[in-house]
């Protein structure tokens, strides 16, 4: 007796297809958040260094 062919599930009906840009944004959203935190911290540290430089030169 021959095997019945398997039915493939259609994922396009359940979930809309995302563009490459949308997939990229979903997968790497945490990177943007982390980079923002790093830049804020670097900015604060830069301001502290400049302030300390001005205070200690006097």
Order of alpha helices (4+ residues) and beta strands (2+ residues): alpha-alpha-alpha
